[in-house]
Amino acid sequence: MMDVIAGFFAPWIIYALILLVHVALPARRVVGYVRDTRTDEPLTYRLNGPFVLIIMIALWALAGRTGLFPWDWLYLHRWSGLAGSCALGLLFSFVMVLSARSTGRPFPAELYLGRAENRQFLNSRVDAKMFLYLVGATMLALNILSFLAHHIITFGTHLSPGMVVYTCLFFWFVIDYLVFERVHLYTYDIFAERVGFKLVWGCFTFYPYFYLVGLWATAELPDPHTASWLLVVYSIVFFAGWTLSRGANMQKFFFKTDPERALLGIIKPQSLRDGEHALLCSGFWAVSRHVNYLGEILMAAGLTLVLGWPALWVVWLYPLYYMVLLIPRERADERRCAAKYGALWAEYVRRVPRRIVPGLY
Ligand code: NDP
């Protein structure tokens, strides 16, 4: 029973530690894209994600090395940890929603989607959204390490190489997000979403516990003996996806912050303009209108395939999730852009007819 209680509260303690480390460590202060609704000034953010990740992994390694906790403690307590993070996600959602001014919409809608668009605390040392993403990414990394540790403890030298590749690729994904935290200030979640259950529970529970669903299903399975060349092919799928996603995000980020700058010094921005607004129509943004979403789906497919158990339906939940998330999101973003940009958007759609997959969709 004590074990279950410890597992339940483990995410609470870890998230509190992440907060402490985030607040205590030095951070770069950057100006964001979103404007404060009261002052119309751009919000500023303190970003130190990579350092927080390093400290939290060091603490995990220290606990394992000194024998304070087994290396796979989070794996052994994964179900109670999941329940604890769920409860905390729910509790924190209520706190975030009830402490903000109502928008007049029905309460269930406000609880799910949130009331306030942006919340900053401790004299703007902590931005709610960026902190939530930091928690999700860091806890996901700790869970992956612990699940891998369990696999290694179980199979020793007969471990699955695919599992190690999976961990490396997922670390690439997490570190990439934290290194480019600033670029994410220009993404839909930050400028269009409110702080409610969807975001809070999403980052406290769904992100760190569901994203590694493939490992939940395979950590205790033996080496599937995937051929090395296939692991290379699957990794290429992952990196092809990463290139599309990161490339498109960077190109848009440069366009918004320094419109004349060429991506990697070669992809010169071409844009459509109407005197008031401008839309990119070159490089990644000429391939399809959301080629970054295709990139995300490819990354998820690569991660799933390297595990080496394609016949298990559970492992496919991860790429499926991206399709369920991103296809409606593209539609919603399309409506937002059509309303914001009007005829300019119509011209962009004419120039770049595909939504996500070039030539197909
Ligand atoms: P986008 O980065 O595609 O942002 C959409 C916004 O970009 C639009 O609302 C519009 O905003 C602007 N925009 C659209 N087209 C153009 C154009 N041609 N030129 C200039 N600006 C344009 O989508 P998201 O914010 O949804 O996603 C950001 C990243 O995060 C993506 O790579 C996505 O795949 C990833 N993501 C990752 C998830 C994960 O769990 N790993 C989950 C969800 C997303 P504006 O009003 O500023 O012009």
Residues whose N, C-alpha, C, O or C-beta is under 5 A from the ligand:
A	BS01	NDP	Y186 T187 Y188 D189 S245 N249 A278 L279 L280 W285 R289 N292 Y293 E296 D333
